[in-house]
Every structure is written in structure tokens, then in C-alpha cells.
């Protein structure tokens, strides 16, 4: 048999690549990991973690605004953006160090540089060849830029999370996860935000009630949301401003324009064409349920496959692959009932089917919904709305979807995701005693459907 330098070489030191490499090494495999930049990938360095830290920092403004109603007063409360960004960078440096130590402790060799595939068992880094029985591509995704004039004048989420100075005004193009989260962060930091959304509401793939409720909550915080608006071009104008032209020659100006128009699988310049690895229309690596490409020795996990683009999924896919290849435990990740959250203000979380999706699948369903003002705002007087929603299969009584908009929604939905994974029924929800007073208790006190599949 051919002798290889390694049992597996991973390209990309993000969440999926690190998880796969460490798990494979734990099974006794000899593993190397190729990375051009810092260790940690999008989630740790350019996504989930820095975004959440900035979200924590800026959302303090909301708590301060509630304080006077509860008898507290703060003189001259203000945000030092530079200090917040410095603290965020310090934490990312700490996390990168932890990941490097974890790889070292696991016995994974880190190969610095861009790995390029040259044959089914070989990669090259700066002219040096390394061979392995298996090659794993875990290079994630990268912010997309629309093909319009002046797009290069705008920044992406990568640069947005590294801003040293806040602009006074900002236009955000896009109404998905990234657009809503960054709009909320910068609005809370004091920036005047206009958000441009192509469809009738933000968060296109979420439940319609969720989309509506979040839009109302963001507008109540001062974010101007322009729906059914199409970007045509971006241009520099006087006084250092940028002008965004929309359809019907409408223009909006701001100091900074942020493109949050999606992400593209990061497959360019990897040499995949050298091997004939099959790619999808967005450049994603096409894989089977075992994360294997059409080339038997080449695998891919995470966003580069464009399946479910969430960090925990990349980690699960990476670990499952390592268990399959080296642990004598074949595992395929189940991509159903994956919980997700949007760290907007107010936050959003969901697991399972939306009402629209459940109806499209032909399920006879009952829909339970509650909209209420949280107890906190009975004192503050703020017109804040929390939304709780359940989608239930009428014949089996099984809960198909849980949706929430409001404070602590991500923490609440994580627990409900376990219930859905276990096949919980509405009767079991009803038999569960709620924790009072909480918003989460509403999920186990809903008794009367607001709509069923026979309603218009």
C-alpha cells in the first residue's frame, strides 16, 4: 500500500476543521491542519464570538434606559467604542491561544500556509507537498458582494467587526442574520441606521410572525427599515458621504455602507478543479450524507458545503466524519430540527418548522401563539412585545416548531430543541409545570389554537 505522510490533512482551521482534526487525532490518527491565517475561523475571529461580544457591550444601553423606572440613575453614561473593540480583540487573542494549545495537546500538526489540492491524496503549501490518506476541506465561507457599481466602496461584516471609530450614519444592505444583528449592534451604539431589505420583511427564511415582530421591535429602537428595496449602485458624494441608489432612482446617503448580502462557500484557489471535485451553483462542495465528495478520498464539512451554515453543525459534521473514518463508528449528522438564533435587539430563536413550511409539507396543523408585554416593561412602560409560537401536528400531537422573539429567546429555545429532538407532543408540553414568572412558561401554558390548517 502507498505510504502517506498523514492519515488526514485538513485545510482550514475553523470550527469544523479543528473539531474534525482533534477528534481524528483522539482516535489515534496522524493529522495535520493547514491554515493560511489565524486559528479559529469565521466563528471565533470574524463572526459569532466577536459579534456576540459587541452585542453584549452595546445592549447595555437598553438596560440603562430601563433603569430610571426602577429607581436607578446614571450620570453621563456613555459608550467608549474603542475600549469595547479593544476588549473584544483581547478576548479573541485569548481564544486563539486556547485553540492552538488544544490542537497541540491533541497532537495535530499545524501547517502554516494556503493548502492547495494537487491530487486525491496531496496538497501543496508554498511549493512543499504533503500527502494523506484522506483530505478534508473545511474552509468555510466568505462575505459576498453584489455585482453592482461601487460595491467596493462598502465594507463587509469582516470590517464592520473591526471598526475603530463609529460613523454617525450607516446604511446596511441585507435583511438576514448578519444584517439584523449588525443593525442592532450599531444602532444600540448610537449610529443612525437605515437597513435595505429586498423582501417584504427581515429574516426571509423565518416564520412570518417572527419576521413581523422583529421588524416592529427594530423599528421601535430607531432603525429605519426599507423593505422591497433593490440596491442599484453605490457612489461617493460630497462631505465624505456615500450615496446608495435604489430602484426608481431613490437615493439614501450615509457615512458608511455595510454589505450584508450573504456569504459564499470559500472554494476558490483550492485546486479542486485539479481533482474534478463536483461543485454546486454557489461554488459549494457537493457531498453525501457522510461528507464525502465525488472524489473518494476528499471530504468537506461546514459552510463550504452550504448545507446548514451554522457553527455547531460544522463541529458536529467534523466530529462525525472523524468517528466514521477513524473511530469505527459511522455517523451521519441529522440536519433536521437544528435550532438557530439571531442576536438582534430584540433577539430571535427558533427550532423546527415554520408555519409556512409545515403547511407546504401538507401537515394538518394547529398553531398556538402568544404576544405579550414582558413583566419588566410593566414598570418601564415601554411598548415591547414578546412573541411565543408553537406549530403542532394535529394527528400525532407532535410539536413541529417552536419560535420566539424577545429577551433570552436563544437560551429558551435551546432547551426546547431537546424536546423536539425527543419527539415531544403538545400534551407533554401542557403537562410540564412552568417557571413563574418567566416568558418561557408561555410555551407550556398555550391552550387554544389561534389558527388551524383550515383557516384562510
Order of alpha helices (4+ residues) and beta strands (2+ residues): beta-alpha-beta-alpha-alpha-beta-beta-beta-beta-beta-alpha-beta-alpha-beta-alpha-beta-beta-beta-beta-beta-beta-alpha-beta-alpha-beta-beta-alpha-beta-alpha-beta-beta-alpha-alpha-beta
